[in-house]
């Protein structure tokens, strides 16, 4: 199990987006999306876009190494 240290709102948003995609249930996915939306309101639009790209790259990397 990997332990992640969330150091910033951008870290939190990236992780929330990743968890929303990989959640085991629709309910868990929705919960993560709600957190992501709340976090995104505190960031600049450019920061949100970067987090989306980071989450996408991280998920693609996870898929390739699995």
N, C-alpha and C positions, 0 to 999 in steps of 0.2 A: 504494500500500500504506500502510495506517495503522499507526503505531507506538503501542502502548499502554504506559503506565507503570503497573505494578502497585505501588500504595503501601500496600496493606493486605490482610489476609486476606479481607475482604469483597470487595475488588476481584478478588482471585484466584478466589474462589468464583463470583462473577457471571460472570467470563470463562470459567471451566471449564464452567459450565452452558450458556453460549451456544455454546461450541465443541462440547459434547456433542450439541447439537441440530443444528448445522450441519456436523458432520464428514462427510467424503466416504465413509467406510466405517464399518461396524458396529464394527470393531475399534478405530478411532480414537474413536468415540463412547463405547465402553466404557472406554477408557483415560481419557478426560476425566471420565467419571462416577466412576471410581475416585479420581481426583484431587479431584473435588468432594466426595466422601464423606469423604475424609481431611481436607480443609480444614474441612468442616462440623463435624467433631468438636471443633474448637478454638473454635467460635463458640457464642453463646447461641442458643437456638431462634428468638427474635425476629429476630436478625440473619440467620439462614438464610432465614427467610421473606421478609425484605426483599430479600435477594439474589435469590431466586427471582422476586419481582415485578420487580426491576430487569432481570433477564435477559429476562423475558417482554416488558417494555416496549421494551427495546433491540432485540430481535428483530423486534417488530412495526414499529418505526420503520425498521429496515433494509429490511424488506419493502416498506414504503410508498415509500421513496425510491429503490428499485431499479427 
